[in-house]
Amino acid sequence: MPLRADDLRQSFLDFFRGHGHTVVPSAPLIPQADPTILFTNAGMNQFKRVFLGEERRSYARAASVQRCMRAGGKHNDLENVGMTRRHHTFFEMLGNFSFGDYFKEDAIRYGWDYLTRTLGLPADRLWVTVFHEDDEAFALWEAIPGLSADRIVRLGHKDNFWQMGETGPCGPCSEIHLDQGAAFGCGQSTCAVGCDCDRYLEIWNLVFMQFDRDTDGHLHPLPKPSIDTGMGLERLAAVVQGVDSNYATDLFMPLIATIADRVGYTYGQETASDRSVRVIADHLRAITFMIADGILPSNEGRGYVLRRIVRRASRHGRLLGVAEPFLYALTGDVVTRMEGAYPELTQAAEVLRKAVEGEEQRFIGTLDQGLPILHDMVRDAKADRRGSLDGERIFKLYDTYGFPLDLIEDMAREHGLGADLEGFQHALDAQRDRARKSAAFTVESEQPVITELVQRIPPTEFLGYQTLRAESVVQAMLAGQRLTDEVVEGDDVELVVDATPFYPEGGGQVGDQGTLAGPDGRIHIQETTRVRGKLVLHKGRVIAGRVRTGQSLVATVNTVTRHGAARNHTATHLLHAALREVLGPHVKQYGSLVAPNRLRFDFSHFKPMDSRDLEDVESLVNVHVLENRQVQTSDMGIQEATQAGALAFFGDKYGERVRVVGIGEFSKELCGGTHCRQTGEIGSFRIVSESGVAAGVRRVEALTGTGALEYGRQVETRVREVAALLKSGPSDVVPKTRKLVAALRDREREIERLKLAMMDRDGGGGDARVQTIHGIPVHVQRVQGLSMPELRRLSDKVRNRVPRGVIALGSAVDGKVSLLVIVSKDLAGQLPAGELIKEMAREVDGSGGGRPDMAQAGGGNPEKLGQALDKVFELVEGRAS
């Protein structure tokens, strides 16, 4: 019986564990402090700093099964999903790695032995490619028993040379392919390894990282060559299970069966519908893992990619006849099938359902908004006798409203039109170019002098956990962008010292302030930052005398600001834990600000917090403050820390050894910041606001200590002021306000009743002007003081009297004009309401739009309301003739 995918994962890890490799858990899909990639897209991503020599691990050999995404940025397979047997947005990569330990010979032997001996793949059907200049790899493969030289193929730079970037580590690679037989081939006489058809299927890529490319393009041998390999689990499962497509493996077929049952379709009956089912299956896996890793739908970055994937899957559901939300109910199936390998999916199951259902509902709203615009585009193309929809307008509909491109193309075809995809691509490229220039996913340029200092000066020793005062020796000083040996009173300066008690900005906590003082001068430090995780840069101004390079200075941290930041940082940890307890384990930190006088915490959550939730969170934090619990810190291995339940913030960079801050069993996080010794030092905790900062991201702002007490006093003062206005005591403010609100509501109901009475009168058409133009009744009516919802209610009454024809209603309230046009269904094609309303709206300096049978507009010139309403007679006359 063929191995299941679960068995393949385990056999791979067991094989390499047996050969001295440390099994490392999968990193999240959000890269750890790597601004060059949108998603984790390969097994080597979490080891990048190790390969670059910036980090050391306690092991020299590693193996992992890494969850990956390729649906954004340079690596983007989104549009190919479902079209081919192999493309996916989400996939799992099996990999083994050597950090200066073994090299080509062992990597080749491990790869061959695992495939042929452990998995039993037929050696006579395996082919190998090597870089055409890599004679060493060719010879090593040639020495493998059962692999003849005619099945070792030399290929060029494009196929068999890997590099991390324009400069840096790189090297030749070697790929193992399986000959699937002529039935999978293209039938061409030139078909061979390297052909784009499916006959020779690449299974495993072995990268031999042996060079360092400099800025001139020259290759220099690395002192410790390394190995990075990658093999897709989905592709390997297809080979081992003897099926012709990744989608036919046990990773997909049970999910495909569930989807087919839900949509009422028998998989395998029709090509286009089969593709839609495959797209939904792939996208459900991606959606599940993205949300489980803390990504929620939004309009930028990773959240935007997730939004596109959800909407694309929803679109394919519509192609299969499902118009209502349905994906959310299927996420549980993915969780059930994958939680054995990824236990973290289990606790994310509920937020998965809610987040996906909410996004599906929003997409239905998007379609309701976008379809009228698309109808206008079709109409305009026909009116202008163009054969295709305008590319710029297609892009706007796609980008602004999230309208699927394939849906735009389908509707164009239904009307005998094409789509200007070249113009669309031009607009898309222009937008991408703008995004690249302002993107968060870029590496900031660094001053050359800073680069020089990082290379020349040893790392700054941080003493700030133990003391707030220490002697330091000046290593370097910068005035502007140049190095200097001396600064004098009034100069702005940046200093690097050998050791410092100043905490550098990081993890959301602002950098320390204070002084650097010596026998000849004194510097006020206003800001402290870290450069490349190595040097601490003290920015300030000389306030007395002079300071020289090489001098000894006394570094003194401002205790007021440091202790304030420590209170707020410890409170932030308590807040994070309280939010997870009250709202659920889906809460993940998205960002924070820890300043001496306040704190701000951004987190994943799909709806605003109500007052009860806020009270519960605030009370829970204060309970732990009053219990005066000890705040414990410890250094440990990152795997040990995460296995112990320590939370990691995905925006931070962690090495092999990490600092864990714990508060009993309530809170445990990886954190390099400064904290209280006891929670009682926080004093008190008060939430001052809760708001949304992006789709699926909420923000809580809070105060601690004296700031919280002062805020409480301000609230009490406002309550007393309100009590005075109400002529009551503070304790009576709430009941008296309720009574006042109830009275206002009674008045509003009376006003509403009078308005309805007016509508009944106006619905009789007494003030209306009615003309019949070319056999079409046109009912135009101006009414006083009605809002747009009230105009719509009036239109229902008028339609009872004018079931066929054109109805135009207008009203002005507080200097704002509201216009509404209704066109009966039989006339909507000839007299689209959306076109009529646009012309009318111009008369009142406004704009509007809507469906062919109903449209609305607003304007800012009530004096011309009469002209706008008269316009409809002219428009009907011109279009109906």
C-alpha positions in Angstrom: 0.0 0.0 0.0 1.5 3.4 -1.0 2.7 5.7 1.8 0.2 8.4 2.9 1.4 12.0 2.9 1.5 11.9 6.7 3.8 8.9 6.5 6.0 10.6 4.0 6.5 13.6 6.3 7.5 11.4 9.1 9.8 9.1 7.0 11.7 12.1 5.7 12.3 13.5 9.2 13.2 10.0 10.6 15.7 9.4 7.7 17.6 12.6 8.4 17.3 12.4 12.1 19.0 9.0 11.7 21.8 10.8 9.9 22.6 13.3 12.6 20.2 16.1 11.6 18.3 18.2 14.2 14.6 18.2 13.3 13.5 21.9 13.3 9.7 22.8 13.4 8.2 24.7 10.5 8.5 28.5 10.7 5.3 30.5 10.3 4.2 31.8 6.9 5.1 35.3 8.1 8.9 35.6 7.7 10.8 36.5 10.8 12.2 40.0 10.3 13.0 39.4 6.6 11.7 42.4 4.7 12.8 41.0 1.3 9.9 38.4 1.0 6.2 38.6 1.6 5.7 35.0 2.7 7.9 32.1 3.8 8.4 30.4 0.4 11.2 27.8 1.0 12.6 25.7 3.8 15.8 27.8 3.9 14.1 31.1 4.8 14.3 30.5 8.5 18.0 29.7 8.2 18.9 32.6 6.0 20.8 34.4 8.7 22.7 31.2 9.4 23.8 30.9 5.8 24.8 34.6 5.8 27.0 34.1 8.9 24.9 36.5 11.0 23.6 33.8 13.4 24.9 30.6 14.9 22.8 27.5 15.8 23.7 24.8 18.3 23.6 22.3 15.4 25.3 22.1 12.0 22.7 19.8 10.3 19.0 20.4 10.2 15.8 18.9 8.5 12.3 20.4 8.4 8.9 20.2 6.8 8.2 23.8 6.0 4.8 25.3 5.2 5.2 27.7 2.3 3.2 30.2 0.2 3.8 31.3 -3.3 1.0 33.8 -4.0 2.6 37.2 -4.0 5.8 39.1 -5.0 8.4 37.4 -7.2 7.2 33.9 -6.5 3.5 33.9 -7.5 1.7 30.8 -8.7 -1.8 32.1 -8.1 -3.1 32.3 -11.7 -1.8 28.8 -12.6 -3.6 27.1 -9.7 -6.1 24.5 -11.0 -4.8 24.8 -14.6 -1.9 22.4 -14.1 -1.3 19.3 -12.2 1.4 20.8 -10.0 0.9 24.5 -9.1 -0.3 25.5 -5.7 -0.5 28.7 -3.5 0.2 26.7 -0.3 2.5 23.8 -0.2 4.9 21.9 2.1 8.6 21.7 1.4 10.8 18.9 2.7 14.4 20.0 3.2 17.7 19.1 4.7 20.5 21.6 5.4 24.2 21.7 6.3 25.8 24.8 7.8 29.4 24.3 6.9 29.3 20.6 7.8 28.8 18.0 5.0 28.8 19.1 1.3 28.1 17.7 -2.1 29.1 14.0 -1.6 26.9 13.5 1.4 24.0 15.6 0.0 24.0 13.5 -3.2 24.2 10.2 -1.3 21.4 11.2 1.2 19.1 12.2 -1.7 19.7 9.1 -3.7 19.4 6.7 -0.7 16.2 8.3 0.6 14.5 8.1 -2.8 15.7 4.7 -3.9 16.1 2.8 -0.6 13.7 4.3 1.8 10.9 5.1 -0.7 11.8 2.5 -3.2 11.6 4.6 -6.3 12.9 2.8 -9.4 16.5 3.9 -9.9 16.4 3.2 -13.6 13.7 6.0 -14.0 15.7 8.7 -12.1 17.6 11.3 -14.0 19.9 14.0 -12.6 20.9 17.5 -13.8 24.0 19.4 -12.8 25.4 22.8 -13.6 27.3 22.5 -16.8 30.6 23.7 -15.2 30.2 21.5 -12.0 32.5 18.6 -12.9 32.7 17.6 -9.2 29.0 17.0 -8.9 29.0 15.1 -12.2 31.7 12.8 -11.0 30.0 12.2 -7.6 26.7 11.3 -9.4 28.5 9.1 -11.8 29.9 7.1 -8.9 26.4 6.3 -7.7 25.6 2.6 -8.4 22.6 2.2 -10.7 22.9 5.7 -12.3 24.5 5.7 -15.7 26.3 8.7 -17.1 23.8 9.1 -19.9 21.2 10.0 -17.3 23.3 12.8 -15.8 22.5 16.0 -17.8 24.5 19.2 -17.8 22.3 22.4 -17.9 23.1 26.1 -17.8 22.9 29.0 -15.4 19.2 29.5 -15.7 18.3 25.9 -14.6 21.1 24.9 -12.4 22.6 27.8 -10.6 21.1 29.3 -7.4 21.7 32.6 -5.7 20.1 34.4 -2.8 20.3 37.8 -4.3 22.4 39.9 -6.7 25.2 39.5 -4.3 26.0 37.1 -1.5 25.9 33.3 -1.1 25.3 31.3 -4.3 26.3 28.1 -6.0 25.5 25.4 -8.5 22.6 23.1 -7.9 21.6 19.5 -8.9 18.1 18.3 -9.5 16.7 14.8 -9.3 14.0 14.0 -11.9 11.7 11.1 -12.4 10.9 9.9 -16.0 7.1 9.4 -15.8 6.9 7.9 -19.3 6.0 8.9 -22.8 2.3 9.3 -21.9 3.2 12.4 -19.9 5.4 13.9 -22.6 4.9 16.5 -25.3 5.5 14.0 -28.1 8.3 16.1 -29.6 11.5 14.4 -30.8 13.4 17.0 -28.7 11.7 16.1 -25.5 14.3 15.5 -22.8 15.2 16.5 -19.2 14.5 20.2 -19.0 11.5 20.1 -21.3 8.4 22.1 -20.0 6.2 19.0 -20.3 5.4 16.6 -17.5 7.4 13.6 -18.6 10.6 14.4 -16.6 9.3 15.5 -13.3 11.6 17.5 -11.0 11.4 16.0 -7.5 14.3 17.4 -5.5 16.6 20.3 -5.8 20.0 20.2 -4.0 21.8 23.6 -3.8 25.5 23.6 -3.2 26.2 27.0 -1.6 29.9 27.4 -2.2 30.5 30.9 -3.5 30.1 34.5 -2.4 29.3 36.9 -5.3 30.7 40.4 -4.8 29.3 43.7 -6.2 31.4 43.3 -9.4 29.9 39.8 -10.0 33.0 37.9 -9.1 32.7 34.6 -7.3 34.8 33.9 -4.2 34.8 30.4 -2.5 33.0 30.4 0.8 35.2 29.3 3.8 32.4 26.9 4.9 30.3 25.7 1.9 26.7 24.7 2.9 23.8 22.6 1.6 20.2 23.7 1.1 17.7 21.3 -0.4 14.0 21.4 -1.2 11.4 18.8 -2.2 7.7 19.5 -2.5 5.6 17.1 -0.4 2.6 17.3 -2.8 4.8 16.3 -5.8 6.5 13.5 -3.9 3.2 12.1 -2.7 1.9 12.0 -6.3 5.0 10.0 -7.4 4.9 7.6 -4.4 1.2 7.1 -4.6 1.3 6.5 -8.4 -1.1 9.2 -9.5 -0.8 11.7 -12.3 -1.5 14.9 -10.4 -0.8 16.4 -7.0 -4.6 16.9 -6.7 -5.1 13.1 -7.0 -3.1 12.4 -3.8 -4.5 11.9 -0.3 -3.5 15.5 0.5 -6.3 16.7 -1.8 -8.8 14.0 -2.8 -10.7 13.8 0.6 -11.0 17.6 0.5 -12.1 17.6 -3.1 -14.8 15.0 -2.3 -16.1 17.3 0.5 -16.2 20.3 -1.8 -17.9 18.4 -4.6 -20.5 17.2 -2.1 -21.1 20.7 -0.8 -21.6 22.2 -4.3 -23.6 19.3 -5.6 -21.2 18.3 -8.3 -19.6 14.9 -9.3 -15.8 15.6 -9.7 -14.4 14.3 -13.0 -17.5 15.1 -15.2 -16.5 18.4 -16.8 -13.1 20.1 -17.3 -14.0 23.7 -16.2 -15.9 22.6 -13.1 -13.1 20.2 -12.1 -10.7 23.2 -12.3 -13.0 25.2 -10.1 -13.1 22.4 -7.5 -9.3 22.2 -7.6 -8.9 25.9 -7.1 -11.2 25.9 -4.1 -9.3 22.9 -2.6 -5.9 24.6 -3.0 -7.2 28.0 -1.8 -8.9 26.5 1.3 -5.5 25.1 2.4 -3.9 28.5 1.9 -6.6 30.4 3.6 -6.5 28.0 6.6 -2.8 28.3 7.2 -2.6 32.0 6.5 -5.2 32.9 9.1 -3.8 30.4 11.6 -0.5 32.2 11.3 -2.1 35.5 12.2 -2.9 37.0 8.7 -6.4 38.5 8.3 -8.0 39.9 5.1 -7.1 43.6 4.5 -6.2 45.9 1.6 -2.5 45.7 1.8 0.4 43.3 2.1 -0.2 39.8 3.2 -3.8 40.6 4.1 -4.5 41.7 0.6 -3.1 38.5 -0.8 -5.4 36.5 1.6 -8.4 38.7 0.5 -7.7 37.9 -3.2 -7.4 34.2 -2.5 -10.7 34.1 -0.5 -12.5 36.0 -3.2 -11.0 33.9 -6.0 -12.2 30.7 -4.3 -15.6 32.3 -3.7 -15.7 33.2 -7.4 -15.1 29.6 -8.4 -17.9 28.6 -6.0 -20.2 30.9 -8.0 -19.1 29.2 -11.2 -20.3 25.9 -9.5 -23.6 27.5 -8.6 -23.0 28.5 -5.0 -23.9 32.2 -4.5 -24.0 32.2 -0.7 -21.0 32.0 1.7 -19.7 28.4 1.9 -15.9 28.4 2.3 -16.0 29.1 6.0 -17.9 25.8 6.7 -15.1 23.9 4.8 -12.2 25.3 6.7 -12.9 22.8 9.5 -12.3 19.9 7.1 -8.8 21.3 6.4 -8.1 21.6 10.1 -9.2 18.1 10.8 -7.0 16.6 8.0 -3.9 18.7 8.8 -3.9 19.2 12.6 -1.9 16.0 13.1 1.1 17.6 11.5 0.2 21.2 12.5 -1.5 21.1 16.0 -1.7 25.0 16.0 -4.6 24.7 13.5 -6.9 23.4 16.2 -7.0 26.5 18.3 -7.5 28.7 15.2 -10.6 26.8 14.0 -13.2 29.2 15.4 -11.5 32.4 14.2 -11.1 30.7 10.8 -14.8 30.2 10.4 -15.7 33.8 11.5 -13.0 35.5 9.5 -13.7 33.6 6.3 -17.5 34.0 6.6 -17.0 37.8 7.1 -14.8 38.1 4.0 -17.3 36.1 1.9 -20.1 38.4 3.0 -17.9 41.4 2.1 -17.3 39.9 -1.3 -21.0 39.6 -2.0 -21.2 43.4 -1.2 -18.3 43.9 -3.6 -20.2 42.2 -6.4 -23.2 44.3 -5.6 -21.1 47.4 -5.9 -19.0 46.3 -8.9 -21.7 44.8 -11.2 -23.4 48.2 -12.0 -19.9 49.6 -12.9 -19.2 46.7 -15.1 -22.6 47.1 -16.8 -21.6 50.8 -17.5 -18.3 49.7 -19.0 -20.0 47.3 -21.3 -22.5 49.9 -22.3 -19.8 52.5 -23.0 -17.7 50.0 -25.1 -20.8 49.3 -27.2 -21.7 52.9 -27.6 -18.1 53.8 -28.7 -18.1 50.8 -31.0 -15.0 49.4 -29.3 -14.4 45.6 -29.4 -13.1 45.4 -25.8 -13.5 46.9 -22.3 -11.0 49.7 -21.4 -7.9 48.3 -19.7 -7.6 51.3 -17.2 -11.2 50.9 -16.1 -10.8 47.1 -15.8 -7.8 47.7 -13.5 -9.7 50.2 -11.4 -12.6 47.7 -10.9 -10.1 45.0 -10.1 -7.9 47.1 -7.7 -10.4 49.3 -6.0 -13.3 46.9 -5.6 -11.4 43.6 -5.6 -13.5 42.5 -8.6 -12.1 39.2 -10.1 -10.4 39.6 -13.5 -11.8 36.3 -14.8 -15.4 37.5 -13.9 -14.8 40.7 -15.9 -13.6 38.7 -18.9 -16.5 36.3 -18.6 -19.1 39.1 -18.6 -17.3 40.8 -21.5 -17.5 37.6 -23.6 -21.2 37.3 -22.8 -21.7 40.7 -24.5 -19.5 39.8 -27.5 -16.6 41.9 -26.2 -13.0 41.3 -25.3 -11.0 42.8 -22.5 -8.0 45.1 -23.0 -5.6 43.0 -21.0 -2.6 44.8 -22.3 -3.9 48.1 -21.0 -4.9 46.3 -17.7 -1.3 44.9 -17.4 0.2 48.4 -18.1 -1.9 49.9 -15.2 -1.1 47.0 -13.0 2.7 47.3 -13.7 2.5 51.1 -13.0 0.8 50.4 -9.6 3.3 47.7 -8.7 6.1 50.2 -9.6 4.5 52.7 -7.2 4.1 50.1 -4.6 7.8 49.0 -4.9 8.9 52.6 -4.3 6.9 52.9 -1.1 6.7 49.2 0.0 7.3 48.0 3.5 8.9 44.9 1.9 12.2 46.6 0.9 15.5 46.9 2.6 16.3 50.4 3.7 19.5 51.8 2.4 22.3 52.3 4.9 24.8 55.1 5.2 28.2 53.8 4.0 29.8 55.1 7.2 27.4 52.9 9.2 28.3 49.9 7.1 32.0 50.6 7.8 31.4 50.8 11.6 29.5 47.5 11.7 32.4 45.8 10.0 35.1 47.5 12.0 33.8 47.8 15.6 33.0 44.8 17.9 29.3 44.5 19.0 28.2 46.8 21.8 27.8 45.0 25.1 24.3 45.7 26.6 24.4 46.2 30.4 20.9 47.6 30.9 19.3 44.6 32.4 21.6 44.8 35.4 22.3 48.5 35.8 21.3 52.0 34.7 24.8 53.5 35.1 28.1 52.3 33.7 31.5 53.4 32.4 31.8 53.3 28.7 34.6 54.0 26.2 33.8 56.0 23.0 34.5 53.8 20.0 33.3 56.1 17.2 31.4 59.4 16.7 29.4 60.7 13.8 28.6 64.3 13.1 26.1 64.4 10.2 27.2 61.5 7.9 30.9 61.7 8.6 33.2 60.2 11.3 34.8 62.7 13.7 37.3 62.5 16.5 35.9 65.4 18.5 32.6 67.2 19.1 31.9 70.4 21.1 29.1 72.1 22.8 26.1 72.6 20.5 27.0 69.7 18.1 24.6 67.0 17.3 26.3 63.6 17.5 25.8 59.9 17.3 28.1 57.7 19.4 29.1 54.1 19.6 30.6 53.0 22.9 32.0 49.6 24.0 29.3 48.9 26.6 26.1 50.7 27.5 23.1 50.5 29.9 21.0 52.3 27.4 18.2 50.1 25.9 18.1 50.6 22.1 14.6 50.9 20.5 13.2 47.5 19.7 10.3 45.2 20.2 7.9 48.2 20.2 9.8 49.8 23.2 11.3 53.3 22.6 15.0 53.7 23.2 16.4 55.1 26.5 17.3 58.7 27.2 19.9 60.0 29.6 23.4 61.4 29.6 27.0 60.5 28.6 29.4 62.5 30.8 33.2 62.7 31.0 35.8 64.9 32.6 35.7 67.4 29.7 32.1 67.3 28.4 28.5 66.1 28.7 26.1 64.8 26.1 22.3 64.7 26.5 21.1 61.4 24.8 17.7 61.8 23.2 17.4 58.6 21.3 19.0 55.1 21.3 18.8 52.7 18.4 20.4 49.4 17.3 22.2 49.0 14.0 22.1 45.5 12.3 21.5 43.9 15.7 25.1 44.6 16.5 26.0 48.2 17.5 24.0 50.6 19.8 23.8 54.1 18.4 23.3 56.9 21.0 21.9 60.1 19.4 22.1 63.4 21.2 23.6 66.9 21.6 26.7 68.1 23.4 25.4 70.4 26.2 28.8 71.2 27.8 32.5 71.1 26.9 33.9 68.6 24.4 34.1 64.8 23.9 36.8 62.8 22.0 37.0 59.3 20.6 38.6 56.9 23.0 37.5 58.9 26.1 35.9 57.1 29.1 32.4 58.4 29.8 29.8 57.6 32.5 26.6 56.5 30.8 23.5 57.3 33.0 20.0 56.3 31.9 17.1 58.6 32.8 15.4 56.5 35.5 12.0 58.2 35.2 11.6 57.3 31.5 13.1 53.9 31.8 10.8 52.9 34.7 7.8 54.3 32.9 8.7 52.2 29.8 9.2 49.1 32.0 5.8 49.6 33.6 4.1 49.9 30.2 6.0 47.0 28.7 5.1 44.6 31.5 1.5 45.9 31.2 1.6 45.2 27.5 2.4 41.5 28.2 -0.5 41.3 30.7 -2.8 43.0 28.2 -1.8 40.5 25.4 -2.5 37.5 27.7 -5.8 39.0 28.9 -7.0 39.6 25.3 -6.2 36.0 24.4 -8.1 34.8 27.5 -11.2 37.0 26.9 -11.4 37.0 23.1 -9.7 33.7 22.2 -6.4 32.2 21.2 -6.6 33.7 17.7 -5.4 37.0 19.1 -1.9 37.7 17.9 0.2 40.8 18.3 0.5 42.8 15.1 2.5 45.7 16.6 3.0 47.8 19.7 4.4 51.0 21.1 5.8 51.0 24.6 6.7 54.6 25.7 7.3 56.0 29.2 3.9 57.6 29.3 1.6 55.3 27.4 1.2 52.0 25.6 -0.4 50.9 22.3 -1.2 47.4 21.3 -2.3 46.2 17.8 -3.7 42.7 17.5 -5.7 40.4 15.3 -9.4 40.3 15.9 -12.3 40.4 13.4 -14.7 42.8 15.1 -14.8 45.8 17.6 -14.6 44.9 21.3 -17.8 45.7 23.2 -17.8 47.5 26.5 -18.1 44.2 28.4 -15.0 42.7 26.7 -13.0 45.9 27.5 -14.1 45.8 31.1 -13.2 42.1 31.4 -9.7 42.7 29.9 -9.0 45.7 32.1 -10.1 43.9 35.2 -8.1 40.8 34.4 -4.9 42.9 34.0 -5.5 44.8 37.2 -6.1 41.5 39.1 -2.5 40.4 38.1 -1.2 43.9 39.0 -2.7 43.7 42.5 -1.4 40.2 43.0 2.1 41.7 42.7 3.4 38.7 40.8 7.1 38.3 40.1 8.2 39.0 36.5 10.8 36.3 35.6 13.3 36.3 32.8 15.3 33.4 31.5 17.5 32.6 28.5 16.8 29.4 26.6 16.9 27.8 23.2 14.1 29.0 20.9 12.7 25.5 20.4 12.6 25.0 24.1 10.9 28.3 24.6 8.2 27.8 22.0 7.5 24.3 23.2 7.1 25.8 26.7 4.3 28.0 25.3 6.2 31.3 24.9 4.6 33.5 22.4 6.7 35.0 19.6 5.9 38.1 17.7 6.5 37.4 14.0 7.8 40.8 13.2 10.8 40.3 15.5 14.1 38.5 14.7 15.1 35.6 17.0 18.3 33.7 17.2 18.9 30.3 18.5 19.0 31.6 22.1 16.2 33.8 23.2 15.1 35.7 26.3 11.7 34.7 27.8 9.7 37.0 30.0 7.2 35.1 32.2 4.5 36.2 34.7 3.4 33.1 36.4 1.4 30.8 34.2 -0.6 33.7 32.8 1.9 35.2 30.4 5.1 34.0 28.7 6.6 35.8 25.7 9.9 36.0 23.8 11.1 39.5 24.6 14.3 41.6 24.8 12.7 44.6 26.4 13.0 46.0 30.0 10.4 45.1 32.6 9.2 45.6 36.2 10.5 43.1 38.8 7.0 42.7 40.2 3.6 43.4 38.5 2.6 45.6 41.4 5.1 48.3 40.2 2.6 49.0 37.3 0.3 50.6 39.9 -2.9 50.5 37.9 -4.0 49.9 34.4 -6.6 51.8 32.4 -7.8 51.3 28.8 -8.5 54.6 27.2 -9.5 53.6 23.7 -10.2 50.7 21.3 -10.3 51.2 17.6 -9.7 49.5 14.2 -6.5 50.2 12.3 -7.1 47.8 9.3 -9.4 45.0 8.4 -9.1 42.4 11.1 -6.7 44.4 13.2 -7.8 46.2 16.4 -5.9 48.7 18.5 -6.0 49.2 22.3 -4.4 52.2 23.9 -3.8 52.3 27.7 -2.2 54.1 30.6 -0.5 52.8 33.7 0.6 54.2 37.1 0.1 57.9 37.6 -1.1 58.3 34.0 -4.0 55.9 34.7 -4.9 57.7 37.9 -4.8 61.1 36.2 -7.1 59.8 33.4 -9.5 58.5 36.1 -9.6 62.0 37.7 -10.4 63.6 34.3 -13.2 61.1 33.7 -14.7 62.0 37.1 -14.4 65.7 36.4 -16.4 65.2 33.1 -19.0 63.2 34.9 -19.5 66.0 37.4 -19.8 68.6 34.6 -22.4 66.5 32.9 -24.3 66.1 36.2 -24.3 69.9 36.6 -25.8 70.3 33.1 -28.5 67.7 33.9 -29.0 69.3 37.3 -28.4 66.1 39.2 -25.8 64.4 41.3 -23.0 62.2 39.7 -24.8 59.0 40.8 -28.0 60.1 38.9 -26.2 60.9 35.6 -26.9 57.5 34.0 -30.7 57.2 34.9 -31.3 60.9 34.1 -29.5 60.6 30.7 -31.5 57.4 29.9 -34.7 59.4 30.6 -33.6 62.3 28.4 -32.6 59.9 25.5 -36.0 58.2 25.8 -37.8 61.6 25.5 -35.7 62.5 22.5 -36.6 59.1 20.9 -40.3 59.8 21.5 -39.9 63.2 19.7 -38.0 61.5 16.8 -40.9 58.9 16.5 -43.4 61.8 16.4 -41.4 63.5 13.7 -41.2 60.2 11.8 -44.9 59.8 12.0 -45.5 63.3 10.6 -43.1 62.6 7.8 -44.9 59.4 6.9 -48.2 61.3 6.9 -46.5 63.8 4.5 -45.3 60.9 2.3 -48.9 59.5 2.2 -50.0 62.9 1.0 -47.1 63.3 -1.4 -47.5 59.7 -2.6 -50.8 60.7 -3.9 -48.9 62.8 -6.4 -50.5 66.1 -5.5 -47.2 68.1 -5.9 -45.9 66.0 -8.7 -45.4 67.0 -12.3 -46.3 64.2 -14.7 -45.7 64.1 -18.4 -46.0 61.4 -21.0 -43.1 61.4 -23.4 -43.2 59.1 -26.4 -45.7 57.0 -24.5 -43.5 56.8 -21.3 -45.0 58.3 -18.1 -42.4 60.5 -16.4 -43.2 61.4 -12.7 -41.1 64.2 -11.2 -41.6 65.3 -7.6 -39.8 67.7 -5.2 -40.4 67.0 -1.5 -39.2 68.8 1.6 -36.9 67.6 4.3 -36.6 63.9 3.4 -33.4 61.9 3.7 -32.3 59.3 1.1 -33.9 56.3 3.0 -37.1 58.3 3.3 -37.0 59.1 -0.5 -36.8 55.4 -1.2 -39.8 54.7 1.0 -41.7 57.5 -0.8 -40.7 55.9 -4.2 -42.4 52.6 -3.1 -45.6 54.5 -2.6 -45.3 56.4 -6.0 -44.5 53.1 -7.8 -47.9 51.8 -6.7 -49.4 54.6 -8.7 -46.8 54.6 -11.6 -45.9 50.9 -12.1 -44.4 51.7 -15.6 -42.3 54.6 -16.5 -39.6 56.9 -15.0 -39.9 58.4 -11.4 -37.5 61.2 -10.3 -37.6 62.4 -6.7 -35.6 65.1 -5.1 -35.2 66.7 -1.6 -32.9 69.1 0.2 -31.9 68.9 3.9 -29.3 71.1 5.6 -27.8 72.3 2.4 -27.5 68.8 0.9 -29.4 67.5 -2.1 -30.7 63.9 -2.5 -31.9 62.6 -5.9 -33.5 59.3 -6.6 -34.4 57.8 -10.0 -36.5 54.7 -10.5 -37.0 53.1 -14.0 -39.4 50.2 -14.6 -37.7 47.0 -15.7 -39.0 47.1 -19.2 -37.4 50.5 -19.8 -34.1 50.0 -17.9 -32.2 49.0 -21.0 -33.4 52.0 -22.9 -33.3 54.6 -20.1 -30.7 53.3 -17.5 -31.3 55.0 -14.2 -27.6 55.3 -13.5 -27.1 57.4 -16.7 -30.0 59.7 -15.9 -28.9 60.3 -12.4 -25.4 61.3 -13.4 -26.7 64.0 -15.7 -29.1 65.3 -13.1 -26.4 65.3 -10.4 -24.2 67.6 -12.4 -26.9 70.3 -12.1 -26.5 70.3 -8.3 -22.7 70.0 -8.3 -22.9 66.3 -7.3 -22.4 62.8 -8.5 -24.1 59.5 -8.3 -24.7 56.1 -9.9 -26.5 52.8 -9.4 -28.3 50.0 -11.2 -30.2 50.4 -14.5 -33.5 50.2 -12.6 -32.6 52.4 -9.6 -29.9 55.0 -9.0 -29.2 57.8 -6.5 -27.1 60.9 -6.2 -26.1 63.6 -3.8 -25.2 67.2 -4.4 -24.2 70.5 -2.7 -26.3 73.1 -4.5 -30.0 72.9 -3.3 -30.8 76.1 -5.2 -30.6 74.1 -8.4 -32.7 71.2 -7.3 -35.6 72.3 -9.5 -33.3 72.4 -12.6 -31.9 68.9 -11.8 -35.5 67.5 -11.6 -36.5 69.3 -14.8 -33.5 67.7 -16.5 -35.1 64.3 -16.5 -37.8 65.4 -18.9 -35.1 66.5 -21.4 -33.1 63.3 -20.9 -36.1 61.0 -21.6 -37.1 63.1 -24.6 -33.6 62.8 -26.1 -33.2 59.0 -25.4 -36.7 57.7 -26.1 -37.1 59.4 -29.4 
